[in-house]
Amino acid sequence: MIPGKYRSVSGRAANNVNCGLHLVIQTSSLPEKNKVEFKLNKDTSSFPGRLLQHDLERNYSSRQGDHINLVSSSLSSFPILQRSSEEKILYSDRLSLERQKLTVCPIINGEDHLRLLNFQHNFITRIQNISNLQKLISLDLYDNQIEEISGLSTLRCLRVLLLGKNRIKKISNLENLKSLDVLDLHGNQITKIENINHLCELRVLNLARNFLSHVDNLNGLDSLTELNLRHNQITFVRDVDNLPCLQHLFLSFNNISSFDSVSCLADSSSLSDITFDGNPIAQESWYKHTVLQNMMQLRQLDMKRITEEERRMASVLAKKEEEKKRESHKQSLLKEKRRLTINNVARQWDLQQQRVANIATNEDRKDSDSPQDPCQIDGSTLSAFPEETGPLDSGLNNALQGLSVIDTYLVEVDGDTLSLYGSGALESLDRNWSVQTAGMITTVSFTFIEFDEIVQVLPKLKIKFPNSLHLKFKETNLVMLQQFNALAQLRRIDQLTIDPQGNPVVNFTLWKYYVLFRLSHFSMQKINGTEVTQNDMIMAERLFGILAHVASSELPQYRLISILGDARKKQFQYLLESKGKKPGIINEENNDSKRLVGENTNRATLNYTTRDFYNEKLEEIKEKKKFCKTYIEDLVKEATEINMKNEALQKLWPQMFIELVRDAVIEIRNKNSYMKLCLQQITDQK
Amino acid sequence: MLSPERLALPDYEYLAQRHVLTYMEDAVCQLLENREDISQYGIARFFTEYFNSVCQGTHILFREFSFVQATPHNRVSFLRAFWRCFRTVGKNGDLLTMKEYHCLLQLLCPDFPLELTQKAARIVLMDDAMDCLMSFSDFLFAFQIQFYYSEFLDSVAAIYEDLLSGKNPNTVIVPTSSSGQHRQRPALGEAGMLEGVEASLFYQCLENLCDRHKYSCPPPALVKEALSNVQRLTFYGFLMALSKHHGINQALGALPDKGDLMHDPAMDEELERLVVRSKLHRTSRQHRAKEPGAFGFQRREKQEALERVSSASVPMPYHYRWEPRE
């Protein structure tokens, strides 16, 4: 019936349909151009074929051997084949030497019109002695030990060449077989597809169970309709779009893991049936719809018909994938931009710190021998900001070419966190934030910004982001405990995170306790991630309580007022400076600040003025001091003069007194003249 | 009152010696600065408060460094204030770095210079690794010497260096504040073989200095006592000896003896009260919703201040009175 090997080959596929090849030869005397039909059918073939089937059956039965005589010749090592003449007449065009334990091809004489030759299931190692059979159409060498394709150069009529289950390592020597229709090389050791580009009549090519690792070099096979590549090690497929007639492609049980490696299939308009089962790609979640989406022409996938429903699903899913990819592309672009900006800000920050440090050291070592290079950037002191050098895909690179201007600061809002990088970012607090966005912000993070600059915008922060409860500081140059005093003006802080990087204050033993002490009215819950316990609060109070007591009770009244007044004045000033504020709101805010500043009065005098402000204030006071000095000096001069005069008077007074008395006595000595004098004085007065 | 010595001095000199003018100038300056606030309750009261605070030694709180340094009394008051405020830190047993002590100093005086703290730390650490931790008492006593006698010490440093390099010790040297200590460092390196200078020679120079010096200096007798046990000494050894000397400490009158450094019963009582109050405050705050007080800020604050004024008038154990010193 059907040659066994075809049944078995297809039977190994995990499906129920039996798609064996049915060999039908019409023996109506046709010229060389015999139409040899190969039909895929499940049903029985046409009438004439059935008759022939019978014949074939009989031909290919194991009893065949009875009709053959193999005579070994003494001349050569090859046995010579002889058939009885009745055989020759009955089966003139076919010869079956199946299971004859042949190790070599025998010499076949007098059968030059043979058309079908069967050598199945032998031990033949070389194809020989058949060059004379120039009318051969079908040569079956299935299940032998052939290592090389050779000896076929004269068989120009050959249409079917079955070399399955041999030991062939290379496809070669098929140059003259231009009429080849079926080439079966399954079960061999072939590693490369080659030397078949001239087979333009080839319709079925079976390369299953070989050692192929990739598929290419298929151009020229203009008639190929079926290509069987099952059970190989194929990782990518090329050139399939050069096969204009290919309908069935079997790639089961290979090593294909991505659709890109078989992308040429999408360009093949003739392909209608494909199998990928047993490949890594078939395990992926996106397998089915990707294949369907990319190969709209498919009618069967993995031996199952593709329904309309499936196609629709596929396109929907594919669209979703596309969206996701675009989204992630956008995200990675944004992320890249963000990373670049932050790196830029970090670099600027380092430069700034370097400059400041160099100025400081230069002042210290005015007469040192080795002057510092102010522009020297010591690599080791650069902030350890990780340079994420992941591989950027080309799309990303192209997009980044457009980023000619890299910002010097970055503001980002991520759900409930507002992150500010670089001092330029502080200006963003002036923006018109929507009430909703601003209300959602609970965490504010400052990085690469001087703390002194942050202090100045804290009032704005209080107003614009009333729900900010968690403050984070990193690389903000927090160096003194005093600076924490500035945080007291906020409405409320639940959590405080001071990153050790760039904030030397964290190295102090007492910093946490000081924060808890100074900001006790906030009842903070966490500092740097650790919970604040009752004991911590008590310890803080114990350590610094006296400071608070001294600061409040021992200061004279006027100092208390002046210090507190200063603080409030400053806040008010910031409020006035902010843009777009209506006067009504200002008053409200002022009252608000009045109320809340007085939360914990005994430490309210512990304020922080930034260095610049402080120096400014001192400058202002200089004038007053000068004036006071001169004023006091004048006073002193006056006082000393008066003192001197007083002392002089003290010294001279006795003498003066005596003289006064003496003058008076002398005056009164002569009573008469004195009376006259007095009367004269009285008349003069009138 | 009208003692003969007082009358013997001409006016300016008398005033200068008592630093009266400094305080007068400062008072007037403060008056000018806070004109609006002070005019509320009268100038007389202001002056009363001002000079009261000068007497009590609270006038230097949160003032600029130039004022804190201006008079010996100011310096002593500052030392006292520092001791009182941060005694608890010492009591807790924490060892702090020089930077942290400097931070604490800055809490009381925002522009306190780092060099002074560094110099004080050098005394404690004997010019060794500057990142070492120091105990509160060590630092405080060293700081006292450095801060109170800073000009004197600069001159001493110059003298020491001259002695080391073998120059004539009797020539008068008036160094600038920075160069003295600065030249010190290379010299110490050379003193490897000969450990410091001879004590008696050193003392002679010091005596001359004390006679000539217009800045305050430690009583020569006590200095002699400090130097009596040693043959040779280094600069920092000398300073360390000074800082540890009880007599000098008492002569200054700012800080109690080392043994009593952590004791201040009145303040401890006050502290306990504060701690209790904060405990109650915290728990009550957790219970009740956050609501601002009905009264304005000033009112509440005034009340507290009034309370405090009455308690401040109670004489305290180490109360420093403004008295003429030798």
HADDOCK unambig.tbl for C-alpha pairs under 7 A between the chains (distance, minus, plus):
assign (segid A and resid 480 and name CA) (segid B and resid 103 and name CA) 5.76 0.50 0.50
assign (segid A and resid 481 and name CA) (segid B and resid 103 and name CA) 6.25 0.50 0.50
assign (segid A and resid 482 and name CA) (segid B and resid 107 and name CA) 5.92 0.50 0.50
assign (segid A and resid 508 and name CA) (segid B and resid 100 and name CA) 6.00 0.50 0.50
assign (segid A and resid 509 and name CA) (segid B and resid 96 and name CA) 6.78 0.50 0.50
assign (segid A and resid 538 and name CA) (segid B and resid 275 and name CA) 6.43 0.50 0.50
assign (segid A and resid 541 and name CA) (segid B and resid 275 and name CA) 6.00 0.50 0.50
assign (segid A and resid 542 and name CA) (segid B and resid 88 and name CA) 6.89 0.50 0.50
assign (segid A and resid 542 and name CA) (segid B and resid 271 and name CA) 6.77 0.50 0.50
assign (segid A and resid 542 and name CA) (segid B and resid 275 and name CA) 6.72 0.50 0.50
assign (segid A and resid 543 and name CA) (segid B and resid 88 and name CA) 5.20 0.50 0.50
assign (segid A and resid 543 and name CA) (segid B and resid 89 and name CA) 5.47 0.50 0.50
assign (segid A and resid 545 and name CA) (segid B and resid 271 and name CA) 6.15 0.50 0.50
assign (segid A and resid 545 and name CA) (segid B and resid 274 and name CA) 6.79 0.50 0.50
assign (segid A and resid 546 and name CA) (segid B and resid 85 and name CA) 5.38 0.50 0.50
assign (segid A and resid 546 and name CA) (segid B and resid 271 and name CA) 6.22 0.50 0.50
assign (segid A and resid 547 and name CA) (segid B and resid 85 and name CA) 4.70 0.50 0.50
assign (segid A and resid 553 and name CA) (segid B and resid 305 and name CA) 6.01 0.50 0.50
assign (segid A and resid 553 and name CA) (segid B and resid 308 and name CA) 4.89 0.50 0.50
assign (segid A and resid 553 and name CA) (segid B and resid 309 and name CA) 6.75 0.50 0.50
assign (segid A and resid 554 and name CA) (segid B and resid 58 and name CA) 6.40 0.50 0.50
assign (segid A and resid 554 and name CA) (segid B and resid 312 and name CA) 6.73 0.50 0.50
assign (segid A and resid 555 and name CA) (segid B and resid 58 and name CA) 6.46 0.50 0.50
assign (segid A and resid 556 and name CA) (segid B and resid 49 and name CA) 6.13 0.50 0.50
assign (segid A and resid 556 and name CA) (segid B and resid 53 and name CA) 6.76 0.50 0.50
assign (segid A and resid 558 and name CA) (segid B and resid 37 and name CA) 6.99 0.50 0.50
assign (segid A and resid 558 and name CA) (segid B and resid 38 and name CA) 6.31 0.50 0.50
assign (segid A and resid 562 and name CA) (segid B and resid 34 and name CA) 6.41 0.50 0.50
assign (segid A and resid 594 and name CA) (segid B and resid 296 and name CA) 6.80 0.50 0.50
assign (segid A and resid 594 and name CA) (segid B and resid 297 and name CA) 5.72 0.50 0.50
assign (segid A and resid 595 and name CA) (segid B and resid 292 and name CA) 5.93 0.50 0.50
assign (segid A and resid 595 and name CA) (segid B and resid 293 and name CA) 6.78 0.50 0.50
assign (segid A and resid 595 and name CA) (segid B and resid 296 and name CA) 6.15 0.50 0.50
assign (segid A and resid 595 and name CA) (segid B and resid 297 and name CA) 5.72 0.50 0.50
assign (segid A and resid 596 and name CA) (segid B and resid 292 and name CA) 6.51 0.50 0.50
assign (segid A and resid 598 and name CA) (segid B and resid 297 and name CA) 5.35 0.50 0.50
assign (segid A and resid 601 and name CA) (segid B and resid 301 and name CA) 6.37 0.50 0.50
assign (segid A and resid 624 and name CA) (segid B and resid 29 and name CA) 6.29 0.50 0.50
assign (segid A and resid 625 and name CA) (segid B and resid 29 and name CA) 5.97 0.50 0.50
assign (segid A and resid 628 and name CA) (segid B and resid 25 and name CA) 5.53 0.50 0.50
assign (segid A and resid 628 and name CA) (segid B and resid 28 and name CA) 6.21 0.50 0.50
assign (segid A and resid 628 and name CA) (segid B and resid 29 and name CA) 5.91 0.50 0.50
assign (segid A and resid 629 and name CA) (segid B and resid 25 and name CA) 5.78 0.50 0.50
assign (segid A and resid 632 and name CA) (segid B and resid 25 and name CA) 6.17 0.50 0.50
assign (segid A and resid 640 and name CA) (segid B and resid 11 and name CA) 6.60 0.50 0.50
